[in-house]
Amino acid sequence: MKKSLILLFCLSISTMVFSQQNKIDDLIYRGENLFKIQNYEGAAKSLSEAVELGANEPYVNYMLGVSYLKMSNATDQLKASGIFENLEKQGGLSELPDDVYFYMAEAFHKNLSVEKASKYYNQYLNSLSESDKKTRAEVELELTKVENAKRLLGQKKDINIQRMAPPINSEFTEYNPVVSADQSVMAFTSLRPNSRTGRAAEEVYITYKGSGDWGEPNKIEIRTDENVGTAGISADGQQMLVFIGSGNKGNLYIMRKEGDGWSQPSAIEGLNSRDLESTGSITPDGKKIYFASNRPGGYGGMDIWVAENMGNDKWGNIKNLGPEVNTKYDEDAPFIHPDMKTLYFTSNGENSMGGRDIFKTNVLGGKWTTPENMGYPINTPLNDNYFTLSADGSKGYFSSDRQGGYGGQDIYIFDMPEKYANIPLTMLKGKITAGEERQPVPTKIKLVDNENNTKVDYVYDPDPETGNYLIILPPGKNYDLIIESDGYLPYTLNINVPNQTYFYELYQRINLNLIKQFDVVVGQEVSVNNAFYDTKQEGTYTPRQANEAMLVQSDSLDVYDMMDAIIAAEDTAAFNYMMDLMYSVNPIEDVDFSENKDEMEIASRTYYYDESDTTTLKSRVVEGETIYSLPTMYVTEEAAKQKKEKAQKPEATYDKSLLEPVYKIYFDVGAANFDDKYKDQLQEIYEHLKENDALGIQISGYASAEGDPEFNRKLSNKRAIEVVNFFNYKGVVRRRIIAKGYGSTKADTKNAAENRRVEVQIVDLNKVDR
């Protein structure tokens, strides 16, 4: 009986082993067939299950490693390294297909095991015949990239790369972040299941920064069945370039911010071709778009091109950036810096670490310098692309499929070390509003460099919905800001930019008011608040920083001339330091103009239209364009003057009894003209005004409380205007006349004649409330 039980147990075990082996064989058989038809995802699933059940044949590991490498997700690709390490320990590589050496090298390359990668690439190269020139060239290219990786890993930059947390990144793919100059707006592309079709589709999401944190991203609804992706954004965040297409076909379109939303995309006339335009970057002045395309006439694959704005929303004069930038490989994702001299882009060429890397080039003497790899850990042997650098050097944004992501590609951010980041430029962020309610007003801005009477290109017209604008300026310069606001005469503000040696921020608030006297517009008031924010961090200068500080301060050397001097001196470190210009964080809405008033420039100027010395439009010719404007308001000087006058409050010398009488002018019922008997009285008042410039007159109009209120108000104003005109015609300018319309609020119900009066009183202009 015991022998029978033992035999039964052995038979049971044997059956189980045989059954499991059958399952393993089935999984291997299925996996091999899927591998042969290049269904690598299915093959990896079957083969990995076979390995977990005990399969360990070299060819199984070979197929599993290759299957992982062929999958689209970098997380899966990195699994191949562990499989090939086991295969390496097993030995017997010579019994496998020769390409095992290539795949092992590729897996180790992606996983930063560069010595092993070099070893196996060389082994594969030695297995190839001399006649197989195409494959040998491919392997030699990968060997070059491995050597790049060795060098750049040895020169690792002290940069902490951080994956952006949810809700920016998700389990799906997020890439190509495009960020406005002040880092208040970020749009990106996400590959997620479409809520309508259920199929994965590329769509554009946008998020705004408030209180230092990015808000929940919202999808921009774009009416198309094609894939839609971010391509670029203007520095002021008012225009966005998007890609619409699929596969190897697609073009660039432009969208414009409209209130809280965005317009539907419109074609960029003259830029697109029948081929692929994938990404683009528009210059701050809106004159050029740098874009990537595989159109004919390039150097191979995708190239970087530039198109010029020909006016009327048409683009042309398209040029390839040439062999200094483009190669026979793929160059993509251009980002042109606001200085319009620095270009960042992506390339998978022979200077990368592997996959796609981020590069930087600068224009010098009309030519682009040799692109520089941004180095490790910004770049890795995987795909690192779509780079944007912020203006104060503080932040870099890009996307990558590197290890440790949430899924697919993710968006990453890093703080640029101060030694690379600082740049002595000023970012002016402002807001233009009008009226007592401070509502935005449609406005256009021109900026003129007074040193050479040229227009500055780094100007962005205010958002008509918010009134916000942004301008980037070099230090130690003097500018005229010529502003044209709807409903107002064009006016000019002079601005002195500090001669700082570090990144600086100037926040500016401008408010406009029409000056009315009894419904008649007689002038306009322009009020300006300038708040300077010193962004220099505490600490001592390095010797190089001190040297550059002296360069800036001596001989009013322009910052761009300084850049050229550094290039000529071949000081690479100083060049990188100067060129790493980025964007600042604080939006204009976060600035409290009520605090630290002593440190602000606060000035206002009222332009009365009856004063030819202040309201005659002055003309000036700038680069062939005649520009008209009211006389210039020198904000810095005016602020200091008004602050001093406010502190001193000089007492005017005049007979104080002149301020006591209230002269009353009465009108007949329904009449707007006053009787001649009042002219002697008014002439007496005029004589007092002639003798003392500190004196003015306050004219008050009253209306009847009976009848139609609007008719009575208008009649009251006509009567007051008659009195105003008496003095105005005699040369008393409007700024010495203070109009007060009381309507029926002070009407006398007992004496009807009192409701048909205008009062005149002499006042001290320095003390009266306007």
ROSE-247198 format. One record per residue (C-alpha): x, z, y. Coordinates in steps of 0.1 Angstrom, whole numbers, padded with zeros to 4 digits, always signed. Last residue first. Example, Ala and Ser with C-alpha at 12.3 -4.5 7.8 and 13.67 -1.06 7.14 Angstrom:
<pts>
+0137+0071-0011 +0123+0078-0045 
</pts>
This chain:
<pts>
-0099-0078+1184 -0096-0041+1191 -0083-0035+1226 -0051-0017+1232 -0024-0043+1239 -0049-0066+1256 -0059-0040+1281 -0095-0048+1290 -0115-0061+1320 -0152-0061+1312 -0178-0089+1311 -0214-0084+1299 -0238-0112+1291 -0275-0106+1297 -0309-0119+1284 -0318-0088+1264 -0314-0067+1294 -0341-0088+1312 -0367-0076+1285 -0365-0040+1297 -0382-0016+1273 -0371-0031+1240 -0334-0032+1250 -0314-0052+1224 -0283-0036+1210 -0286-0050+1175 -0303-0082+1188 -0272-0103+1186 -0240-0083+1192 -0215-0111+1198 -0182-0099+1210 -0156-0124+1223 -0122-0114+1235 -0106-0137+1260 -0069-0134+1268 -0061-0156+1237 -0085-0182+1250 -0064-0190+1280 -0074-0181+1315 -0067-0214+1333 -0096-0217+1357 -0116-0238+1332 -0112-0210+1307 -0126-0184+1331 -0158-0203+1338 -0159-0216+1302 -0162-0181+1288 -0192-0174+1310 -0210-0205+1298 -0199-0196+1263 -0218-0163+1266 -0250-0180+1276 -0247-0205+1247 -0240-0176+1223 -0272-0158+1234 -0292-0191+1229 -0277-0194+1194 -0286-0158+1185 -0322-0162+1200 -0328-0193+1179 -0315-0176+1148 -0337-0145+1153 -0369-0164+1159 -0391-0144+1183 -0384-0109+1196 -0352-0090+1192 -0336-0108+1221 -0300-0116+1220 -0268-0101+1235 -0234-0115+1244 -0203-0096+1251 -0173-0109+1270 -0141-0089+1268 -0116-0099+1294 -0078-0098+1295 -0051-0078+1311 -0014-0076+1301 -0007-0107+1322 -0014-0089+1354 -0021-0105+1389 -0039-0136+1376 -0063-0113+1356 -0072-0094+1387 -0080-0126+1406 -0103-0137+1376 -0124-0106+1379 -0130-0113+1416 -0139-0149+1407 -0165-0135+1382 -0182-0114+1410 -0181-0144+1434 -0196-0166+1407 -0226-0143+1400 -0247-0156+1428 -0244-0191+1414 -0271-0182+1388 -0262-0184+1351 -0269-0214+1329 -0283-0209+1293 -0320-0207+1302 -0349-0198+1279 -0360-0170+1301 -0336-0167+1331 -0302-0153+1327 -0285-0121+1337 -0247-0115+1341 -0236-0079+1339 -0202-0066+1350 -0190-0035+1332 -0167-0015+1355 -0141+0009+1341 -0110-0011+1331 -0100-0019+1368 -0098+0019+1373 -0065+0018+1353 -0048+0001+1382 -0020-0018+1366 +0015-0012+1351 +0016-0020+1313 +0027+0008+1289 +0051-0004+1263 +0040+0001+1226 +0075+0009+1213 +0069+0010+1176 +0044-0019+1175 +0067-0040+1197 +0096-0034+1173 +0075-0043+1142 +0062-0074+1160 +0097-0085+1168 +0111-0078+1133 +0082-0097+1117 +0086-0126+1141 +0123-0129+1134 +0118-0130+1096 +0086-0152+1098 +0099-0178+1122 +0065-0195+1129 +0071-0232+1135 +0050-0250+1161 +0019-0266+1145 +0026-0294+1121 +0030-0332+1118 +0053-0349+1092 +0067-0384+1096 +0083-0395+1063 +0116-0414+1063 +0135-0386+1045 +0121-0360+1069 +0109-0372+1103 +0095-0345+1126 +0063-0343+1146 +0050-0313+1165 +0012-0308+1167 +0003-0294+1201 -0011-0259+1193 +0014-0235+1208 +0027-0250+1240 -0005-0269+1245 -0026-0237+1247 -0063-0246+1244 -0062-0247+1206 -0052-0211+1202 -0026-0205+1175 -0025-0169+1163 +0006-0156+1146 +0011-0129+1120 +0040-0111+1106 +0049-0086+1079 +0084-0088+1064 +0085-0060+1039 +0108-0030+1035 +0089-0008+1059 +0057-0017+1042 +0069+0000+1010 +0034-0001+0995 +0004-0021+1007 +0016-0054+0993 +0011-0042+0958 +0024-0070+0936 +0007-0075+0902 -0015-0104+0914 +0017-0123+0923 +0027-0125+0886 +0057-0104+0874 +0077-0121+0846 +0106-0141+0859 +0118-0175+0848 +0151-0188+0837 +0185-0201+0848 +0213-0203+0822 +0233-0228+0841 +0255-0205+0861 +0266-0183+0832 +0271-0214+0809 +0293-0229+0835 +0312-0196+0840 +0319-0195+0803 +0329-0231+0801 +0354-0230+0830 +0364-0266+0829 +0375-0264+0865 +0355-0295+0873 +0325-0279+0856 +0329-0248+0878 +0331-0269+0909 +0300-0288+0899 +0281-0255+0895 +0293-0242+0928 +0280-0274+0944 +0247-0265+0929 +0248-0230+0943 +0255-0244+0978 +0286-0229+0994 +0277-0211+1026 +0314-0211+1035 +0321-0180+1015 +0292-0159+1002 +0285-0179+0970 +0321-0182+0960 +0327-0145+0967 +0299-0136+0943 +0313-0160+0918 +0346-0141+0918 +0328-0108+0915 +0308-0121+0886 +0340-0133+0869 +0357-0099+0874 +0326-0082+0858 +0303-0066+0884 +0294-0030+0882 +0261-0014+0870 +0225-0014+0880 +0205-0045+0873 +0199-0070+0900 +0162-0078+0903 +0159-0071+0940 +0123-0077+0949 +0115-0091+0984 +0080-0087+0997 +0069-0113+1024 +0036-0108+1040 +0023-0136+1062 -0007-0139+1085 -0017-0172+1101 -0045-0171+1127 -0064-0201+1138 -0078-0213+1171 -0109-0219+1193 -0136-0225+1168 -0169-0222+1188 -0196-0200+1171 -0195-0174+1199 -0157-0173+1201 -0142-0182+1168 -0107-0178+1154 -0103-0193+1120 -0085-0171+1096 -0057-0179+1072 -0040-0156+1047 -0005-0159+1033 +0010-0136+1006 +0046-0140+0996 +0065-0125+0967 +0103-0131+0969 +0122-0126+0937 +0160-0125+0933 +0185-0135+0906 +0220-0124+0915 +0247-0130+0942 +0223-0128+0971 +0225-0147+1004 +0189-0139+1011 +0165-0168+1016 +0154-0172+1052 +0119-0186+1056 +0104-0206+1084 +0066-0211+1082 +0050-0243+1094 +0014-0251+1100 -0010-0280+1093 -0043-0276+1112 -0069-0258+1092 -0101-0269+1073 -0082-0278+1041 -0047-0262+1040 -0016-0282+1049 +0016-0261+1047 +0051-0270+1059 +0075-0243+1046 +0106-0247+1066 +0138-0235+1049 +0170-0216+1056 +0195-0211+1028 +0217-0182+1015 +0206-0185+0979 +0192-0214+0959 +0154-0218+0958 +0126-0220+0931 +0090-0223+0944 +0058-0211+0929 +0022-0213+0941 -0010-0193+0937 -0042-0201+0956 -0063-0191+0926 -0087-0220+0920 -0069-0246+0940 -0036-0238+0922 -0010-0240+0950 +0013-0270+0951 +0046-0266+0932 +0079-0270+0949 +0113-0275+0934 +0119-0309+0950 +0132-0297+0984 +0127-0322+1012 +0158-0330+1033 +0167-0320+1068 +0203-0312+1059 +0206-0276+1068 +0169-0272+1075 +0160-0276+1038 +0124-0288+1040 +0095-0276+1018 +0062-0295+1016 +0031-0277+1005 -0005-0289+0998 -0035-0266+1000 -0071-0262+0987 -0082-0228+0999 -0083-0196+0978 -0107-0169+0991 -0094-0140+1012 -0129-0125+1019 -0121-0123+1056 -0111-0160+1056 -0085-0180+1038 -0061-0176+1009 -0026-0187+1000 -0008-0169+0972 +0030-0168+0967 +0058-0167+0942 +0093-0175+0955 +0119-0175+0928 +0154-0169+0944 +0186-0180+0927 +0219-0163+0921 +0220-0167+0883 +0223-0139+0858 +0217-0147+0821 +0249-0153+0801 +0266-0120+0810 +0232-0103+0810 +0226-0109+0773 +0195-0131+0768 +0166-0112+0754 +0150-0129+0724 +0117-0145+0714 +0105-0161+0682 +0074-0182+0673 +0067-0187+0636 +0070-0217+0613 +0054-0216+0578 +0042-0180+0572 +0047-0145+0586 +0084-0151+0591 +0113-0132+0574 +0135-0162+0565 +0137-0189+0591 +0109-0214+0597 +0117-0215+0635 +0100-0216+0669 +0115-0211+0703 +0113-0187+0733 +0143-0174+0753 +0139-0146+0778 +0159-0128+0805 +0179-0156+0821 +0160-0153+0854 +0143-0186+0848 +0130-0184+0813 +0144-0206+0786 +0122-0228+0764 +0132-0241+0729 +0111-0263+0706 +0134-0260+0676 +0150-0240+0648 +0147-0256+0613 +0169-0240+0586 +0207-0238+0586 +0204-0213+0615 +0202-0216+0653 +0195-0188+0677 +0216-0165+0655 +0240-0184+0657 +0249-0211+0683 +0233-0229+0712 +0250-0261+0701 +0265-0278+0731 +0256-0314+0741 +0284-0334+0756 +0277-0337+0793 +0250-0360+0807 +0260-0385+0833 +0250-0389+0870 +0280-0371+0883 +0272-0342+0861 +0240-0338+0841 +0239-0308+0818 +0234-0305+0780 +0220-0278+0757 +0213-0280+0720 +0188-0264+0696 +0192-0271+0658 +0172-0289+0632 +0181-0287+0595 +0217-0277+0590 +0242-0260+0613 +0238-0289+0637 +0266-0311+0652 +0261-0339+0627 +0225-0346+0638 +0193-0327+0632 +0187-0325+0669 +0165-0304+0692 +0165-0304+0730 +0175-0284+0761 +0182-0302+0794 +0200-0288+0824 +0203-0306+0858 +0167-0306+0869 +0172-0271+0884 +0137-0264+0870 +0151-0269+0834 +0141-0299+0814 +0129-0291+0779 +0132-0319+0754 +0116-0315+0719 +0133-0343+0699 +0166-0359+0689 +0167-0374+0655 +0198-0391+0639 +0216-0422+0651 +0226-0402+0681 +0211-0394+0716 +0226-0372+0742 +0259-0388+0754 +0247-0420+0736 +0222-0428+0763 +0194-0409+0781 +0171-0439+0773 +0153-0452+0804 +0117-0458+0814 +0113-0473+0849 +0076-0465+0846 +0048-0441+0850 +0014-0444+0868 -0007-0415+0882 -0011-0433+0915 +0026-0432+0921 +0056-0446+0902 +0064-0413+0884 +0096-0419+0865 +0101-0419+0827 +0130-0404+0808 +0139-0409+0771 +0152-0386+0743 +0156-0404+0710 +0138-0401+0676 +0153-0422+0648 +0182-0444+0658 +0201-0452+0690 +0170-0463+0709 +0158-0498+0719 +0127-0498+0699 +0104-0468+0702 +0112-0436+0682 +0101-0413+0711 +0110-0380+0727 +0101-0372+0763 +0116-0364+0797 +0090-0368+0824 +0100-0374+0860 +0086-0371+0895 +0064-0341+0890 +0085-0320+0914 +0090-0293+0888 +0101-0318+0861 +0078-0327+0833 +0088-0320+0797 +0077-0341+0767 +0071-0341+0730 +0060-0365+0702 +0059-0401+0715 +0056-0423+0684 +0052-0460+0683 +0027-0483+0700 +0041-0471+0734 +0033-0444+0759 +0047-0440+0794 +0029-0466+0814 -0003-0446+0819 -0001-0410+0807 -0035-0410+0790 -0060-0382+0799 -0066-0350+0780 -0098-0331+0786 -0095-0307+0816 -0085-0271+0811 -0102-0238+0815 -0104-0207+0836 -0105-0227+0868 -0095-0263+0860 -0060-0265+0847 -0048-0301+0841 -0043-0320+0808 -0018-0348+0802 -0015-0370+0772 +0015-0380+0750 +0012-0404+0721 +0008-0406+0683 +0019-0425+0652 +0044-0414+0625 +0018-0392+0608 -0010-0381+0631 -0019-0384+0667 -0024-0365+0699 +0005-0348+0716 -0001-0326+0746 +0014-0323+0781 +0001-0294+0802 -0004-0292+0839 -0010-0261+0861 +0014-0237+0844 +0036-0236+0876 +0067-0249+0857 +0047-0277+0841 +0040-0275+0804 +0052-0294+0774 +0043-0311+0741 +0016-0288+0726 -0001-0302+0696 -0033-0321+0687 -0040-0336+0653 -0067-0363+0654 -0104-0358+0652 -0106-0356+0690 -0125-0337+0717 -0101-0310+0727 -0113-0273+0727 -0084-0251+0737 -0081-0224+0711 -0078-0189+0724 -0048-0166+0720 -0055-0129+0724 -0035-0116+0753 +0002-0114+0758 +0015-0080+0770 +0033-0070+0802 +0002-0058+0821 -0014-0093+0816 +0001-0123+0800 -0021-0153+0792 -0025-0170+0758 -0033-0206+0749 -0039-0223+0715 -0035-0260+0707 -0046-0274+0674 -0028-0289+0643 -0052-0293+0614 -0056-0278+0580 -0089-0289+0565 -0120-0267+0566 -0139-0294+0585 -0156-0273+0612 -0135-0242+0614 -0103-0262+0610 -0079-0245+0587 -0047-0236+0607 -0016-0254+0619 -0009-0238+0653 +0006-0254+0684 +0016-0232+0713 +0006-0224+0749 +0021-0197+0770 +0010-0186+0805 +0023-0157+0827 +0060-0164+0819 +0068-0170+0856 +0080-0205+0850 +0052-0214+0825 +0059-0213+0788 +0056-0239+0760 +0057-0225+0725 +0064-0253+0700 +0053-0236+0667 +0028-0215+0648 +0021-0221+0611 -0004-0199+0593 -0002-0162+0582 -0003-0154+0620 +0020-0154+0650 +0006-0148+0685 -0019-0121+0675 +0003-0109+0660 +0039-0101+0666 +0065-0124+0681 +0095-0126+0657 +0125-0110+0674 +0161-0124+0677 +0186-0098+0689 +0215-0116+0706 +0252-0107+0704 +0263-0142+0697 +0279-0150+0663 +0312-0169+0667 +0322-0167+0630 +0286-0178+0621 +0292-0207+0645 +0324-0218+0627 +0311-0215+0592 +0278-0232+0602 +0296-0261+0618 +0317-0265+0585 +0284-0265+0566 +0271-0292+0589 +0301-0314+0583 +0296-0309+0546 +0260-0320+0550 +0271-0352+0568 +0297-0358+0540 +0269-0355+0515 +0247-0381+0533 +0277-0405+0538 +0285-0402+0500 +0249-0411+0492 +0251-0442+0514 +0285-0453+0503 +0279-0453+0465 +0307-0477+0459 +0333-0450+0458 +0315-0434+0428 +0300-0400+0431 +0311-0370+0410 +0337-0360+0436 +0310-0357+0463 +0289-0335+0440 +0319-0311+0436 +0325-0312+0473 +0289-0303+0481 +0293-0275+0454 +0323-0258+0470 +0310-0262+0506 +0277-0246+0497 +0295-0218+0479 +0315-0211+0510 +0284-0214+0532 +0263-0188+0515 +0240-0189+0546 +0208-0191+0525 +0201-0226+0536 +0236-0237+0526 +0233-0219+0492 +0202-0239+0484 +0217-0272+0496 +0249-0266+0477 +0229-0259+0445 +0209-0290+0451 +0240-0311+0456 +0257-0297+0425 +0226-0302+0404 +0228-0339+0414 +0251-0345+0385 +0222-0341+0360 +0229-0311+0337 +0254-0308+0309 +0282-0303+0334 +0265-0272+0347 +0271-0254+0314 +0275-0221+0331 +0250-0193+0328 +0263-0175+0359 +0258-0205+0381 +0223-0210+0367 +0215-0174+0376 +0228-0181+0412 +0208-0213+0412 +0176-0195+0407 +0185-0169+0434 +0192-0197+0459 +0160-0216+0450 +0139-0188+0465 +0150-0199+0500 +0130-0231+0496 +0098-0211+0490 +0102-0192+0523 +0111-0225+0540 +0077-0239+0532 +0076-0276+0525 +0085-0275+0488 +0114-0296+0476 +0139-0268+0474 +0115-0247+0452 +0111-0277+0428 +0149-0282+0427 +0154-0245+0416 +0127-0247+0390 +0140-0280+0375 +0175-0266+0373 +0163-0233+0359 +0144-0251+0332 +0175-0273+0325 +0197-0243+0321 +0174-0227+0295 +0162-0192+0304 +0125-0190+0293 +0116-0153+0289 +0079-0150+0300 +0089-0147+0337 +0109-0180+0332 +0078-0197+0319 +0057-0185+0348 +0083-0198+0372 +0082-0232+0354 +0044-0235+0356 +0041-0226+0394 +0073-0245+0403 +0060-0276+0386 +0027-0274+0405 +0044-0271+0439 +0069-0298+0429 +0044-0325+0421 +0073-0350+0420 +0059-0371+0391 +0088-0360+0369 +0084-0323+0380 +0048-0323+0370 +0058-0335+0335 +0086-0309+0333 +0062-0281+0344 +0036-0291+0318 +0062-0291+0290 +0078-0259+0303 +0044-0242+0304 +0035-0254+0270 +0068-0243+0255 +0064-0209+0271 +0029-0207+0256 +0041-0217+0222 +0069-0192+0224 +0043-0165+0232 +0022-0175+0202 +0053-0176+0179 +0063-0141+0191 +0027-0129+0186 +0025-0144+0151 +0058-0129+0141 +0047-0095+0153 +0015-0098+0133 +0034-0110+0102 +0057-0081+0105 +0028-0057+0108 +0011-0072+0077 +0043-0069+0057 +0047-0033+0067 +0011-0026+0058 +0014-0043+0024 +0046-0024+0016 +0028+0009+0024 +0000+0000+0000 
</pts>
